Amino acid sequence: MSASHFSLIDVLILVVALASVVGVGWLARGAVRSARDLTLGPRTLPGWVAGVGLLAANIGLPEIIGMGAAGAMYGFAAAHFFWLGAIPAMVLLALFMVPVYRSAGARTIPEYLGLRFDGRSRTLSAIAFAVASVVTGGIALHVAGTVLHLLLDWPFWGGVALAAVVAAACVFAGGLRATVYAGVLQFALVAFGLAPLLLVGFAATDGWKLLIHRLSQSAINSMIPPAIYTSLWKGMGHPLTNSFGITHLALIAGIGGALAFGTWCADMRVMQRAVSAGSDAGARRAPLIAAVPMLLLPALLVIPGTLARMLGGGEAGTPYGGMAQGLIPARRAADGTALLDGAGRTLLDFGIATPKLIATLYPAGMLGLAVAALLAACTAGLAANLTTFNAVVGWDLRRAGGEGVSPDGDSRDVTSARRLTIIGIALAVVVAYLVRAYTASAVGMGSTGSGAYAVGGVGSLLDLLTLLLAVVNVPIFAVLLLGMSSRRITAPGAFSGLVAGILAGAAHHALSLSRGALPGFGGGFIAIVFPYYTPLAQRLWTAIVALVAALLVTIAVSLFTRARAPADLERTVFTRRMLSSDARLSWWQRPGLQGALVLLAALLLTLRFR
Amino acid sequence: MQREPLTSHDGPPFDVRRALAALFAIVGVLLVGFGLATRNDERVYIPSGGVNVNLRWGMVLLGFAALMAILSFVSSRVSRKRAVREASRPLVDSPPPNAR
C-alpha cells in the first residue's frame, strides 16, 4: 500500500516539522542546572500548555492507529473511549486528585504513595511504572517502524531510529519541560495533519448521511443489527448485538470505570504534566482544558477508520474468503495466505485503517504533513514515556536506595539523568525488536490456528497496551483513590492492595480467552475458565477484576491495621481546604463549574449518537 | 505548599504560540506554494478526488499561524504593561516575594 507519490515537498514538510519539534524542546528547555530540572520538571507552566501537553503525551501513535482501528471495527461506538472513557476520569483527576498531589508536593505518583503510605508502595509502583513505560515506548516504536514501512516503504529500523532520535533529543535537551512544550507543537501537527482526512473523505463518500446509510447497509448485509455501527448505546443488552461484544455492565464498569480511571488518573505521563502548571488553579484546570479537545477527538481519530472501511464498496458487508472491505485488506499469514474465521469470513487488518486512508486520499504535500503528524505523535508519546522512566528510576527508585537526584545543582546528576534517558530509549528499542520478532513468529502460527483473534498485526499490540493498563495502572488507581479519600487507609493495606490488584488482573488474564483465539499472549495459558466474545471484553474484565481486588483488599487489610496519626495526613488526604485558592477566582473561572460543563457536553454528545 | 523561585528553574520566558506561528507559517507557505504550482496538474490530485487540498489547507494553516502570532503579540504587550505598572508601584505596597 506504500504511497508511491511521497516526493520532495513531503520530505521538506517532514523535516521542517520534526526540526521545529526538537527546536522548541531546545528553546523551551529553561535552565537545566540540576537533574531535578530534567527529571521532575518545573512548576511554572501556563495551565493551557500543561493541558495540551498532557493530551499530547497520552495521544501517541499507538492511540491514533488504535482509535482508527476501533472506528473501523466498532463504528461510532468507539467514541465511548472518549466521552464515557476519558471525560469523567479527567474531571476526577482535575477536581480531586491534582489538588492532593499539589498539596502533598508530590512530583511523581510513586512519590505520593511514599508520602501517604510507605516506601514499599513507592518502590513497587515505581518498578511497575518503569517497566510499563519501557514496554509502552517500545510498542510505540514498533508501530512507528511498521506504519512508515507501510506508508513509505522505509525499512523497519528507519522509522524506529527516526522516532527514537527525535524523542530522545527532546528529553535530552530539556527534560520534562522541553517535552511538554514540544508536545503542544506535536498535538497541533496531529490535529492539522489529520483533519483534512474528513474533508476529503466525506467528499469521496458523499457526506455524513450517506456514511450512516452505508454503515447500516453494511451491517444488514453482514446479518447483524442495522444500528450496530452507528449507535453508541443500542444493542448493549447482549454481547452478540453490539460491536464491542460486551454488556452494559462491562461498558460502564470497564470502559467508563476501571480502564478510564487507570488511563487518566493513574498515568504518570498525565500526572507529571498536570502538576507542572504554575499555579494550583492552573494545575487543576489543565486536565479540564485537555478535556475540551477530547470531546472532539472522535471526529479526528475514529471517523477516519470508519471512512476507510466504507470507501469503495464497504456497504457490501463483511467479506468472505480473503476479500478486502473498503480500503481495509485481509490479515495475511507469513506465507501470504489470507486469514479467515471459522465461517470463512475474512479477518480484516483494522490496524492499518488510518494509514491506508492517508495513503489513498492525500496528494503529495498533504502526505508529508500527515506523515509528520504520525511521527510527531509517536515522538510525543515516546518522550512522555522517557520522562516517566527518568522520574521513577532517577527519583523514586534511586532515592529509595539512598542516592537519587539532589534538589540543588550538581552537574554529575545532570549527566546521570541524561544517561538514564539513553538507557530508557535503548530498552524501548530492544522491546520494539522483541515485539517484531514475536509478531513475525505469531503470524506464522496464525495461519494454522486462525480464529477471530489470531495474534499479529498492529491491532493485537494495542490489546497488549490495554492489558498493561489493566494490570499496572488500574490497581495503582484503586490505591490512590482510597488513600486520597480516607484517613483510615493504612500502609500495609495499600501495599497488599497493589499486590492483590496486579496478581488478580494477571490471574484473570491467564484464565480467560476470547472466542476463537489461541492460548498464549492473548490469555488462557493456564486454563480457560472465563470465555469472552471479544479480546476487548476480556481486557475490560481483567481491568474490572484488578480494580475490585485492589479496592477490596486495601479496605480489608486497612481495617485490621492501625492508621497513621491524623496530623501526618494533613497534606496527603483530600480536604476542602485544598481548594481554598478558588475563593480568589471569579465564578466562571472556577474549576468546579468548568468540570461540570465538560461533563454536560460529553453527556449531550453520547445522547446525540445514542 | 512550597513554590520554587521562578528564576532558578525557569530560564527565559518562552511563548509556545510564537513557535506554533513560525512552524505553521512555514508549512502553510510550502503547501500553498506547492498547491499553486500544481493547480493545473490533475494527476497530483487524483487521490483527493480532484480537490486541491494543498492550496486550501495551506491557507487554513496560514490563518492559524496569523492567529497565534496575534495572540502572542497581544499577551506580550499586556504582560509588559503589567510589569511596568508593578515596577512603578511604591515598594511598601508590594507583597513580600514569598507570600502566597
Chai-1 contact restraints between the chains, C-beta under 6 A:
chainA,res_idxA,chainB,res_idxB,connection_type,confidence,min_distance_angstrom,max_distance_angstrom,comment,restraint_id
A,I9,B,F34,contact,1.0,0.0,6.0,A-B,restraint_1
A,L12,B,L30,contact,1.0,0.0,6.0,A-B,restraint_2
A,I13,B,V27,contact,1.0,0.0,6.0,A-B,restraint_3
A,I13,B,L30,contact,1.0,0.0,6.0,A-B,restraint_4
A,V16,B,I26,contact,1.0,0.0,6.0,A-B,restraint_5
A,S20,B,L23,contact,1.0,0.0,6.0,A-B,restraint_6
A,V24,B,A19,contact,1.0,0.0,6.0,A-B,restraint_7
A,A28,B,F14,contact,1.0,0.0,6.0,A-B,restraint_8
A,G30,B,D10,contact,1.0,0.0,6.0,A-B,restraint_9
A,G30,B,G11,contact,1.0,0.0,6.0,A-B,restraint_10
A,A31,B,G11,contact,1.0,0.0,6.0,A-B,restraint_11
A,D37,B,H9,contact,1.0,0.0,6.0,A-B,restraint_12
A,P42,B,H9,contact,1.0,0.0,6.0,A-B,restraint_13
A,T44,B,D10,contact,1.0,0.0,6.0,A-B,restraint_14
A,S103,B,M1,contact,1.0,0.0,6.0,A-B,restraint_15
A,G105,B,M1,contact,1.0,0.0,6.0,A-B,restraint_16
A,Y181,B,V16,contact,1.0,0.0,6.0,A-B,restraint_17
A,V184,B,V16,contact,1.0,0.0,6.0,A-B,restraint_18
A,A188,B,L20,contact,1.0,0.0,6.0,A-B,restraint_19
A,P196,B,V53,contact,1.0,0.0,6.0,A-B,restraint_20
A,P196,B,W57,contact,1.0,0.0,6.0,A-B,restraint_21
A,V200,B,S48,contact,1.0,0.0,6.0,A-B,restraint_22
A,V200,B,V53,contact,1.0,0.0,6.0,A-B,restraint_23
A,A203,B,G49,contact,1.0,0.0,6.0,A-B,restraint_24
A,A204,B,G49,contact,1.0,0.0,6.0,A-B,restraint_25
A,L361,B,P47,contact,1.0,0.0,6.0,A-B,restraint_26
A,L361,B,S48,contact,1.0,0.0,6.0,A-B,restraint_27
A,P363,B,V44,contact,1.0,0.0,6.0,A-B,restraint_28
A,P363,B,Y45,contact,1.0,0.0,6.0,A-B,restraint_29
A,P363,B,P47,contact,1.0,0.0,6.0,A-B,restraint_30
A,P363,B,S48,contact,1.0,0.0,6.0,A-B,restraint_31
A,G365,B,L31,contact,1.0,0.0,6.0,A-B,restraint_32
A,G365,B,F34,contact,1.0,0.0,6.0,A-B,restraint_33
A,G365,B,N54,contact,1.0,0.0,6.0,A-B,restraint_34
A,M366,B,V53,contact,1.0,0.0,6.0,A-B,restraint_35
A,M366,B,N54,contact,1.0,0.0,6.0,A-B,restraint_36
